[in-house]
Amino acid sequence: MAVVDDVRKAMQDFLAPELKSATVRLDAIEKRLDRMEGKLDSLRAEISNDVRSQIDRLVDVFRVNQRLEQLEHRQKRLESKQ
C-alpha cells in the first residue's frame, strides 16, 4: 500500500499545481471573453442604431422623390393644358 500512497502523493504533488495554474488561466480567459462580449454588444447596438438611421434617411429620400415626381407630373399636365 505504501507504493500506492507514494504514487498518489506524487500525482497530487504534480497535478495540483498544474490544475491550479490551468484554473487561473481559464479564469483570466473568461474575464477577457466577458469584456469582449460587452464590447461586441456595444458595437452591435451602435451598428443597429446606424443602420436604422440610414434606413430612415433612405425612406425620407424616397418620399421626397415620390413627391417630386408627383409635382413634376402635375406640372406637365398643367403645361399641356395651356
Secondary structure, DSSP 8 states (H G I E B T S, - for coil): -HHHHHHHHHHHHHHHHHHHHHHHHHHHHHHHHHHHHHHHHHHHHHHHHHHHHHHHHHHHHHHHHHHHHHHHHHHHHHHHH-
